[in-house]
Amino acid sequence: MVVVRIFAGLFLLLALIALAFDVTRSTGFVMTPMIESWGRVAATSLTSAQAAVTKATHPLVWELMRKLLALPTWAFFGGIGMLLAYLGRRRKFVNIYAN
């Protein structure tokens, strides 16, 4: 569970960095889609991922993934980070007494 919390923190940090990048642009607050950020950082891996997904599954799966990748970068990483933080939370210990 510690590893999940570490990854949650990393994804939330990436979300904050992406939000700061979007806010501090000279043109104002622009929300950059995740697919555009991925294409700017590693364009070949984006095309490889598209080819692999469409080859291994139905092409509609890639269209569904494109809808997820159309989210702003900070929302994409923030959503994954919040989900991992929820999954890695400390559970409340409950004592059960049987008579």
N, CA, C and O atoms as a Tinker XYZ file with bonds, in Angstrom:
   396  protein
     1  N      0.806000   -1.195000    0.000000    73     2
     2  CA     0.000000    0.000000    0.000000    64     1     3
     3  C      0.853000    1.264000    0.000000    63     2     4     5
     4  O      0.418000    2.311000   -0.480000    81     3
     5  N      2.050000    1.166000    0.531000    73     3     6
     6  CA     2.936000    2.323000    0.555000    64     5     7
     7  C      3.320000    2.722000   -0.867000    63     6     8     9
     8  O      3.413000    3.909000   -1.182000    81     7
     9  N      3.541000    1.726000   -1.723000    73     7    10
    10  CA     3.919000    1.996000   -3.109000    64     9    11
    11  C      2.783000    2.711000   -3.837000    63    10    12    13
    12  O      3.032000    3.614000   -4.635000    81    11
    13  N      1.555000    2.320000   -3.572000    73    11    14
    14  CA     0.408000    2.962000   -4.202000    64    13    15
    15  C      0.320000    4.417000   -3.765000    63    14    16    17
    16  O      0.010000    5.287000   -4.579000    81    15
    17  N      0.589000    4.695000   -2.490000    73    15    18
    18  CA     0.563000    6.076000   -1.995000    64    17    19
    19  C      1.689000    6.901000   -2.594000    63    18    20    21
    20  O      1.513000    8.091000   -2.855000    81    19
    21  N      2.843000    6.286000   -2.815000    73    19    22
    22  CA     3.957000    7.000000   -3.447000    64    21    23
    23  C      3.590000    7.367000   -4.881000    63    22    24    25
    24  O      3.823000    8.496000   -5.312000    81    23
    25  N      3.017000    6.420000   -5.620000    73    23    26
    26  CA     2.590000    6.719000   -6.984000    64    25    27
    27  C      1.483000    7.768000   -6.999000    63    26    28    29
    28  O      1.439000    8.603000   -7.902000    81    27
    29  N      0.598000    7.738000   -6.021000    73    27    30
    30  CA    -0.446000    8.752000   -5.927000    64    29    31
    31  C      0.176000   10.130000   -5.755000    63    30    32    33
    32  O     -0.252000   11.091000   -6.393000    81    31
    33  N      1.171000   10.227000   -4.906000    73    31    34
    34  CA     1.853000   11.501000   -4.712000    64    33    35
    35  C      2.561000   11.974000   -5.967000    63    34    36    37
    36  O      2.559000   13.168000   -6.268000    81    35
    37  N      3.170000   11.048000   -6.707000    73    35    38
    38  CA     3.847000   11.422000   -7.943000    64    37    39
    39  C      2.855000   11.914000   -8.996000    63    38    40    41
    40  O      3.113000   12.907000   -9.676000    81    39
    41  N      1.726000   11.227000   -9.131000    73    39    42
    42  CA     0.729000   11.666000  -10.100000    64    41    43
    43  C      0.123000   13.009000   -9.704000    63    42    44    45
    44  O     -0.146000   13.842000  -10.570000    81    43
    45  N     -0.094000   13.229000   -8.417000    73    43    46
    46  CA    -0.623000   14.521000   -7.983000    64    45    47
    47  C      0.405000   15.625000   -8.186000    63    46    48    49
    48  O      0.037000   16.758000   -8.497000    81    47
    49  N      1.678000   15.316000   -8.017000    73    47    50
    50  CA     2.731000   16.293000   -8.293000    64    49    51
    51  C      2.770000   16.632000   -9.780000    63    50    52    53
    52  O      2.916000   17.799000  -10.146000    81    51
    53  N      2.642000   15.626000  -10.633000    73    51    54
    54  CA     2.576000   15.875000  -12.076000    64    53    55
    55  C      1.365000   16.743000  -12.423000    63    54    56    57
    56  O      1.451000   17.609000  -13.293000    81    55
    57  N      0.252000   16.516000  -11.754000    73    55    58
    58  CA    -0.943000   17.325000  -11.994000    64    57    59
    59  C     -0.696000   18.781000  -11.615000    63    58    60    61
    60  O     -1.112000   19.688000  -12.336000    81    59
    61  N     -0.024000   19.009000  -10.495000    73    59    62
    62  CA     0.279000   20.383000  -10.084000    64    61    63
    63  C      1.244000   21.057000  -11.048000    63    62    64    65
    64  O      1.095000   22.243000  -11.343000    81    63
    65  N      2.222000   20.323000  -11.539000    73    63    66
    66  CA     3.173000   20.887000  -12.500000    64    65    67
    67  C      2.451000   21.240000  -13.798000    63    66    68    69
    68  O      2.695000   22.302000  -14.371000    81    67
    69  N      1.569000   20.363000  -14.265000    73    67    70
    70  CA     0.820000   20.635000  -15.490000    64    69    71
    71  C     -0.122000   21.821000  -15.307000    63    70    72    73
    72  O     -0.287000   22.626000  -16.224000    81    71
    73  N     -0.739000   21.937000  -14.139000    73    71    74
    74  CA    -1.612000   23.072000  -13.864000    64    73    75
    75  C     -0.811000   24.366000  -13.838000    63    74    76    77
    76  O     -1.248000   25.380000  -14.382000    81    75
    77  N      0.354000   24.335000  -13.210000    73    75    78
    78  CA     1.209000   25.535000  -13.177000    64    77    79
    79  C      1.654000   25.908000  -14.587000    63    78    80    81
    80  O      1.738000   27.092000  -14.912000    81    79
    81  N      1.937000   24.923000  -15.420000    73    79    82
    82  CA     2.319000   25.196000  -16.800000    64    81    83
    83  C      1.177000   25.851000  -17.568000    63    82    84    85
    84  O      1.402000   26.778000  -18.346000    81    83
    85  N     -0.055000   25.371000  -17.353000    73    83    86
    86  CA    -1.202000   25.951000  -18.051000    64    85    87
    87  C     -1.524000   27.354000  -17.549000    63    86    88    89
    88  O     -1.919000   28.215000  -18.335000    81    87
    89  N     -1.362000   27.594000  -16.262000    73    87    90
    90  CA    -1.719000   28.888000  -15.683000    64    89    91
    91  C     -0.692000   29.962000  -16.049000    63    90    92    93
    92  O     -1.059000   31.115000  -16.272000    81    91
    93  N      0.567000   29.600000  -16.111000    73    91    94
    94  CA     1.612000   30.603000  -16.296000    64    93    95
    95  C      1.946000   30.894000  -17.755000    63    94    96    97
    96  O      2.956000   31.546000  -18.020000    81    95
    97  N      1.159000   30.449000  -18.688000    73    95    98
    98  CA     1.388000   30.813000  -20.085000    64    97    99
    99  C      1.122000   32.297000  -20.281000    63    98   100   101
   100  O      0.313000   32.895000  -19.571000    81    99
   101  N      1.804000   32.876000  -21.241000    73    99   102
   102  CA     1.660000   34.308000  -21.473000    64   101   103
   103  C      0.315000   34.661000  -22.107000    63   102   104   105
   104  O     -0.111000   35.815000  -22.044000    81   103
   105  N     -0.354000   33.688000  -22.714000    73   103   106
   106  CA    -1.642000   33.968000  -23.353000    64   105   107
   107  C     -2.815000   33.822000  -22.401000    63   106   108   109
   108  O     -3.961000   33.987000  -22.819000    81   107
   109  N     -2.570000   33.522000  -21.152000    73   107   110
   110  CA    -3.645000   33.334000  -20.190000    64   109   111
   111  C     -3.792000   31.869000  -19.830000    63   110   112   113
   112  O     -2.917000   31.050000  -20.112000    81   111
   113  N     -4.915000   31.556000  -19.202000    73   111   114
   114  CA    -5.163000   30.196000  -18.758000    64   113   115
   115  C     -5.646000   29.366000  -19.932000    63   114   116   117
   116  O     -6.762000   29.549000  -20.419000    81   115
   117  N     -4.800000   28.453000  -20.383000    73   115   118
   118  CA    -5.111000   27.561000  -21.499000    64   117   119
   119  C     -5.021000   26.134000  -20.976000    63   118   120   121
   120  O     -4.019000   25.753000  -20.373000    81   119
   121  N     -6.065000   25.348000  -21.207000    73   119   122
   122  CA    -6.039000   23.960000  -20.756000    64   121   123
   123  C     -5.508000   23.082000  -21.887000    63   122   124   125
   124  O     -6.162000   22.914000  -22.916000    81   123
   125  N     -4.317000   22.528000  -21.685000    73   123   126
   126  CA    -3.679000   21.686000  -22.679000    64   125   127
   127  C     -4.189000   20.264000  -22.541000    63   126   128   129
   128  O     -4.102000   19.684000  -21.458000    81   127
   129  N     -4.728000   19.680000  -23.627000    73   127   130
   130  CA    -5.187000   18.289000  -23.546000    64   129   131
   131  C     -4.009000   17.334000  -23.337000    63   130   132   133
   132  O     -2.886000   17.617000  -23.754000    81   131
   133  N     -4.276000   16.225000  -22.700000    73   131   134
   134  CA    -3.241000   15.232000  -22.413000    64   133   135
   135  C     -2.614000   14.698000  -23.691000    63   134   136   137
   136  O     -1.406000   14.467000  -23.731000    81   135
   137  N     -3.407000   14.499000  -24.732000    73   135   138
   138  CA    -2.880000   13.951000  -25.972000    64   137   139
   139  C     -1.902000   14.928000  -26.624000    63   138   140   141
   140  O     -0.939000   14.505000  -27.263000    81   139
   141  N     -2.142000   16.231000  -26.469000    73   139   142
   142  CA    -1.220000   17.233000  -27.011000    64   141   143
   143  C      0.083000   17.258000  -26.214000    63   142   144   145
   144  O      1.165000   17.371000  -26.792000    81   143
   145  N     -0.019000   17.155000  -24.900000    73   143   146
   146  CA     1.182000   17.117000  -24.066000    64   145   147
   147  C      2.012000   15.875000  -24.350000    63   146   148   149
   148  O      3.238000   15.944000  -24.436000    81   147
   149  N      1.342000   14.745000  -24.495000    73   147   150
   150  CA     2.029000   13.494000  -24.800000    64   149   151
   151  C      2.701000   13.581000  -26.168000    63   150   152   153
   152  O      3.825000   13.111000  -26.345000    81   151
   153  N      2.010000   14.181000  -27.130000    73   151   154
   154  CA     2.580000   14.341000  -28.461000    64   153   155
   155  C      3.786000   15.262000  -28.467000    63   154   156   157
   156  O      4.714000   15.060000  -29.250000    81   155
   157  N      3.786000   16.272000  -27.605000    73   155   158
   158  CA     4.925000   17.178000  -27.514000    64   157   159
   159  C      6.119000   16.523000  -26.834000    63   158   160   161
   160  O      7.261000   16.758000  -27.229000    81   159
   161  N      5.870000   15.711000  -25.826000    73   159   162
   162  CA     6.963000   15.089000  -25.073000    64   161   163
   163  C      7.530000   13.892000  -25.815000    63   162   164   165
   164  O      8.748000   13.766000  -25.944000    81   163
   165  N      6.668000   13.011000  -26.304000    73   163   166
   166  CA     7.128000   11.788000  -26.965000    64   165   167
   167  C      6.149000   11.412000  -28.073000    63   166   168   169
   168  O      5.249000   10.596000  -27.877000    81   167
   169  N      6.340000   12.016000  -29.226000    73   167   170
   170  CA     5.402000   11.803000  -30.336000    64   169   171
   171  C      5.456000   10.371000  -30.864000    63   170   172   173
   172  O      4.428000    9.815000  -31.250000    81   171
   173  N      6.639000    9.773000  -30.883000    73   171   174
   174  CA     6.739000    8.412000  -31.418000    64   173   175
   175  C      6.037000    7.402000  -30.520000    63   174   176   177
   176  O      5.454000    6.439000  -31.017000    81   175
   177  N      6.083000    7.605000  -29.208000    73   175   178
   178  CA     5.398000    6.663000  -28.327000    64   177   179
   179  C      3.884000    6.818000  -28.437000    63   178   180   181
   180  O      3.150000    5.848000  -28.247000    81   179
   181  N      3.406000    8.026000  -28.742000    73   179   182
   182  CA     1.970000    8.219000  -28.944000    64   181   183
   183  C      1.499000    7.464000  -30.181000    63   182   184   185
   184  O      0.469000    6.792000  -30.138000    81   183
   185  N      2.235000    7.565000  -31.273000    73   183   186
   186  CA     1.839000    6.833000  -32.481000    64   185   187
   187  C      2.011000    5.332000  -32.290000    63   186   188   189
   188  O      1.223000    4.546000  -32.815000    81   187
   189  N      3.034000    4.928000  -31.542000    73   187   190
   190  CA     3.212000    3.492000  -31.250000    64   189   191
   191  C      2.080000    2.962000  -30.383000    63   190   192   193
   192  O      1.597000    1.851000  -30.603000    81   191
   193  N      1.658000    3.746000  -29.403000    73   191   194
   194  CA     0.549000    3.333000  -28.544000    64   193   195
   195  C     -0.742000    3.219000  -29.344000    63   194   196   197
   196  O     -1.518000    2.284000  -29.152000    81   195
   197  N     -0.967000    4.168000  -30.237000    73   195   198
   198  CA    -2.167000    4.107000  -31.068000    64   197   199
   199  C     -2.142000    2.865000  -31.955000    63   198   200   201
   200  O     -3.152000    2.172000  -32.085000    81   199
   201  N     -1.003000    2.586000  -32.560000    73   199   202
   202  CA    -0.901000    1.403000  -33.423000    64   201   203
   203  C     -1.076000    0.117000  -32.623000    63   202   204   205
   204  O     -1.738000   -0.814000  -33.082000    81   203
   205  N     -0.492000    0.058000  -31.436000    73   203   206
   206  CA    -0.594000   -1.153000  -30.617000    64   205   207
   207  C     -2.018000   -1.389000  -30.138000    63   206   208   209
   208  O     -2.497000   -2.524000  -30.143000    81   207
   209  N     -2.699000   -0.323000  -29.724000    73   207   210
   210  CA    -4.067000   -0.474000  -29.219000    64   209   211
   211  C     -5.013000   -0.865000  -30.349000    63   210   212   213
   212  O     -5.851000   -1.748000  -30.171000    81   211
   213  N     -4.891000   -0.225000  -31.501000    73   211   214
   214  CA    -5.786000   -0.566000  -32.604000    64   213   215
   215  C     -5.497000   -1.952000  -33.168000    63   214   216   217
   216  O     -6.400000   -2.609000  -33.686000    81   215
   217  N     -4.238000   -2.408000  -33.072000    73   215   218
   218  CA    -3.906000   -3.748000  -33.558000    64   217   219
   219  C     -4.370000   -4.826000  -32.579000    63   218   220   221
   220  O     -4.878000   -5.866000  -33.001000    81   219
   221  N     -4.202000   -4.590000  -31.286000    73   219   222
   222  CA    -4.523000   -5.601000  -30.279000    64   221   223
   223  C     -6.014000   -5.657000  -29.946000    63   222   224   225
   224  O     -6.524000   -6.706000  -29.552000    81   223
   225  N     -6.703000   -4.543000  -30.102000    73   223   226
   226  CA    -8.123000   -4.494000  -29.743000    64   225   227
   227  C     -8.916000   -3.913000  -30.908000    63   226   228   229
   228  O     -8.393000   -3.720000  -32.005000    81   227
   229  N    -10.159000   -3.647000  -30.648000    73   227   230
   230  CA   -11.026000   -3.026000  -31.643000    64   229   231
   231  C    -10.646000   -1.544000  -31.775000    63   230   232   233
   232  O    -10.272000   -0.921000  -30.781000    81   231
   233  N    -10.733000   -0.972000  -32.975000    73   231   234
   234  CA   -10.385000    0.449000  -33.136000    64   233   235
   235  C    -11.233000    1.396000  -32.296000    63   234   236   237
   236  O    -10.811000    2.521000  -32.029000    81   235
   237  N    -12.413000    0.967000  -31.875000    73   235   238
   238  CA   -13.235000    1.828000  -31.015000    64   237   239
   239  C    -12.609000    2.032000  -29.640000    63   238   240   241
   240  O    -12.895000    3.020000  -28.964000    81   239
   241  N    -11.749000    1.089000  -29.224000    73   239   242
   242  CA   -11.072000    1.239000  -27.934000    64   241   243
   243  C    -10.155000    2.459000  -27.982000    63   242   244   245
   244  O    -10.078000    3.217000  -27.016000    81   243
   245  N     -9.455000    2.652000  -29.113000    73   243   246
   246  CA    -8.586000    3.825000  -29.228000    64   245   247
   247  C     -9.427000    5.102000  -29.239000    63   246   248   249
   248  O     -9.007000    6.114000  -28.680000    81   247
   249  N    -10.589000    5.075000  -29.854000    73   247   250
   250  CA   -11.451000    6.254000  -29.849000    64   249   251
   251  C    -11.927000    6.579000  -28.435000    63   250   252   253
   252  O    -12.045000    7.750000  -28.074000    81   251
   253  N    -12.198000    5.554000  -27.638000    73   251   254
   254  CA   -12.567000    5.768000  -26.242000    64   253   255
   255  C    -11.387000    6.345000  -25.468000    63   254   256   257
   256  O    -11.560000    7.235000  -24.636000    81   255
   257  N    -10.181000    5.832000  -25.746000    73   255   258
   258  CA    -8.987000    6.349000  -25.081000    64   257   259
   259  C     -8.713000    7.792000  -25.499000    63   258   260   261
   260  O     -8.229000    8.588000  -24.693000    81   259
   261  N     -9.017000    8.134000  -26.751000    73   259   262
   262  CA    -8.821000    9.519000  -27.203000    64   261   263
   263  C     -9.726000   10.470000  -26.437000    63   262   264   265
   264  O     -9.348000   11.610000  -26.166000    81   263
   265  N    -10.919000   10.004000  -26.087000    73   263   266
   266  CA   -11.818000   10.849000  -25.295000    64   265   267
   267  C    -11.233000   11.093000  -23.897000    63   266   268   269
   268  O    -11.341000   12.195000  -23.360000    81   267
   269  N    -10.613000   10.059000  -23.311000    73   267   270
   270  CA    -9.949000   10.238000  -22.020000    64   269   271
   271  C     -8.719000   11.133000  -22.146000    63   270   272   273
   272  O     -8.437000   11.942000  -21.262000    81   271
   273  N     -7.997000   10.983000  -23.243000    73   271   274
   274  CA    -6.795000   11.785000  -23.446000    64   273   275
   275  C     -7.122000   13.216000  -23.853000    63   274   276   277
   276  O     -6.226000   14.059000  -23.898000    81   275
   277  N     -8.374000   13.502000  -24.148000    73   275   278
   278  CA    -8.781000   14.871000  -24.458000    64   277   279
   279  C     -8.965000   15.708000  -23.201000    63   278   280   281
   280  O     -9.136000   16.925000  -23.282000    81   279
   281  N     -8.930000   15.065000  -22.040000    73   279   282
   282  CA    -9.006000   15.806000  -20.778000    64   281   283
   283  C     -7.775000   16.698000  -20.623000    63   282   284   285
   284  O     -6.721000   16.398000  -21.183000    81   283
   285  N     -7.900000   17.780000  -19.877000    73   283   286
   286  CA    -6.689000   18.567000  -19.599000    64   285   287
   287  C     -5.662000   17.713000  -18.860000    63   286   288   289
   288  O     -6.016000   16.812000  -18.099000    81   287
   289  N     -4.403000   18.007000  -19.092000    73   287   290
   290  CA    -3.323000   17.200000  -18.525000    64   289   291
   291  C     -3.405000   17.163000  -17.007000    63   290   292   293
   292  O     -3.233000   16.106000  -16.399000    81   291
   293  N     -3.668000   18.315000  -16.390000    73   291   294
   294  CA    -3.721000   18.350000  -14.933000    64   293   295
   295  C     -4.902000   17.537000  -14.407000    63   294   296   297
   296  O     -4.796000   16.926000  -13.344000    81   295
   297  N     -6.026000   17.514000  -15.128000    73   295   298
   298  CA    -7.182000   16.730000  -14.687000    64   297   299
   299  C     -6.925000   15.236000  -14.871000    63   298   300   301
   300  O     -7.353000   14.422000  -14.053000    81   299
   301  N     -6.226000   14.879000  -15.946000    73   299   302
   302  CA    -5.908000   13.475000  -16.205000    64   301   303
   303  C     -5.023000   12.919000  -15.099000    63   302   304   305
   304  O     -5.342000   11.894000  -14.496000    81   303
   305  N     -3.896000   13.604000  -14.832000    73   303   306
   306  CA    -2.992000   13.127000  -13.785000    64   305   307
   307  C     -3.607000   13.278000  -12.397000    63   306   308   309
   308  O     -3.376000   12.439000  -11.526000    81   307
   309  N     -4.385000   14.333000  -12.183000    73   307   310
   310  CA    -5.039000   14.515000  -10.892000    64   309   311
   311  C     -6.066000   13.440000  -10.609000    63   310   312   313
   312  O     -6.191000   12.980000   -9.475000    81   311
   313  N     -6.803000   13.036000  -11.635000    73   311   314
   314  CA    -7.789000   11.968000  -11.461000    64   313   315
   315  C     -7.138000   10.637000  -11.136000    63   314   316   317
   316  O     -7.606000    9.904000  -10.265000    81   315
   317  N     -6.049000   10.323000  -11.843000    73   315   318
   318  CA    -5.328000    9.082000  -11.548000    64   317   319
   319  C     -4.732000    9.142000  -10.145000    63   318   320   321
   320  O     -4.773000    8.160000   -9.403000    81   319
   321  N     -4.176000   10.301000   -9.786000    73   319   322
   322  CA    -3.584000   10.456000   -8.453000    64   321   323
   323  C     -4.608000   10.324000   -7.342000    63   322   324   325
   324  O     -4.336000    9.693000   -6.321000    81   323
   325  N     -5.789000   10.913000   -7.529000    73   323   326
   326  CA    -6.834000   10.812000   -6.518000    64   325   327
   327  C     -7.348000    9.377000   -6.399000    63   326   328   329
   328  O     -7.632000    8.904000   -5.298000    81   327
   329  N     -7.466000    8.687000   -7.536000    73   327   330
   330  CA    -7.896000    7.292000   -7.501000    64   329   331
   331  C     -6.878000    6.427000   -6.766000    63   330   332   333
   332  O     -7.249000    5.583000   -5.951000    81   331
   333  N     -5.601000    6.635000   -7.052000    73   331   334
   334  CA    -4.565000    5.867000   -6.350000    64   333   335
   335  C     -4.511000    6.223000   -4.871000    63   334   336   337
   336  O     -4.283000    5.351000   -4.033000    81   335
   337  N     -4.720000    7.497000   -4.540000    73   335   338
   338  CA    -4.740000    7.898000   -3.130000    64   337   339
   339  C     -5.898000    7.244000   -2.393000    63   338   340   341
   340  O     -5.765000    6.854000   -1.233000    81   339
   341  N     -7.026000    7.126000   -3.065000    73   339   342
   342  CA    -8.172000    6.453000   -2.443000    64   341   343
   343  C     -7.900000    4.963000   -2.256000    63   342   344   345
   344  O     -8.214000    4.394000   -1.210000    81   343
   345  N     -7.318000    4.342000   -3.269000    73   343   346
   346  CA    -7.031000    2.912000   -3.170000    64   345   347
   347  C     -5.931000    2.610000   -2.149000    63   346   348   349
   348  O     -5.925000    1.532000   -1.555000    81   347
   349  N     -5.008000    3.539000   -1.939000    73   347   350
   350  CA    -3.910000    3.307000   -1.026000    64   349   351
   351  C     -4.107000    3.888000    0.360000    63   350   352   353
   352  O     -3.171000    3.928000    1.158000    81   351
   353  N     -5.321000    4.338000    0.653000    73   351   354
   354  CA    -5.561000    4.961000    1.961000    64   353   355
   355  C     -5.416000    3.937000    3.076000    63   354   356   357
   356  O     -5.534000    2.731000    2.856000    81   355
   357  N     -5.159000    4.439000    4.271000    73   355   358
   358  CA    -5.077000    3.561000    5.432000    64   357   359
   359  C     -6.490000    3.189000    5.860000    63   358   360   361
   360  O     -7.349000    4.052000    6.039000    81   359
   361  N     -6.706000    1.928000    6.015000    73   359   362
   362  CA    -8.031000    1.456000    6.408000    64   361   363
   363  C     -8.223000    1.628000    7.917000    63   362   364   365
   364  O     -7.277000    1.512000    8.696000    81   363
   365  N     -9.429000    1.900000    8.296000    73   363   366
   366  CA    -9.762000    2.039000    9.707000    64   365   367
   367  C     -9.842000    0.654000   10.312000    63   366   368   369
   368  O    -10.557000   -0.212000    9.807000    81   367
   369  N     -9.110000    0.442000   11.394000    73   367   370
   370  CA    -9.077000   -0.859000   12.057000    64   369   371
   371  C    -10.332000   -0.992000   12.920000    63   370   372   373
   372  O    -10.627000   -0.125000   13.743000    81   371
   373  N    -11.056000   -2.075000   12.725000    73   371   374
   374  CA   -12.297000   -2.299000   13.448000    64   373   375
   375  C    -12.130000   -3.555000   14.290000    63   374   376   377
   376  O    -11.798000   -4.620000   13.770000    81   375
   377  N    -12.362000   -3.427000   15.585000    73   375   378
   378  CA   -12.337000   -4.581000   16.467000    64   377   379
   379  C    -13.701000   -5.257000   16.455000    63   378   380   381
   380  O    -14.731000   -4.604000   16.621000    81   379
   381  N    -13.697000   -6.549000   16.261000    73   379   382
   382  CA   -14.933000   -7.306000   16.277000    64   381   383
   383  C    -14.867000   -8.272000   17.462000    63   382   384   385
   384  O    -13.975000   -9.116000   17.548000    81   383
   385  N    -15.807000   -8.128000   18.348000    73   383   386
   386  CA   -15.846000   -8.981000   19.535000    64   385   387
   387  C    -16.969000   -9.995000   19.382000    63   386   388   389
   388  O    -18.103000   -9.631000   19.069000    81   387
   389  N    -16.663000  -11.238000   19.599000    73   387   390
   390  CA   -17.670000  -12.293000   19.557000    64   389   391
   391  C    -17.886000  -12.814000   20.967000    63   390   392   393
   392  O    -16.926000  -13.107000   21.680000    81   391
   393  N    -19.112000  -12.927000   21.360000    73   391   394
   394  CA   -19.418000  -13.442000   22.708000    64   393   395
   395  C    -19.672000  -14.912000   22.672000    63   394   396
   396  O    -19.944000  -15.518000   23.709000    81   395
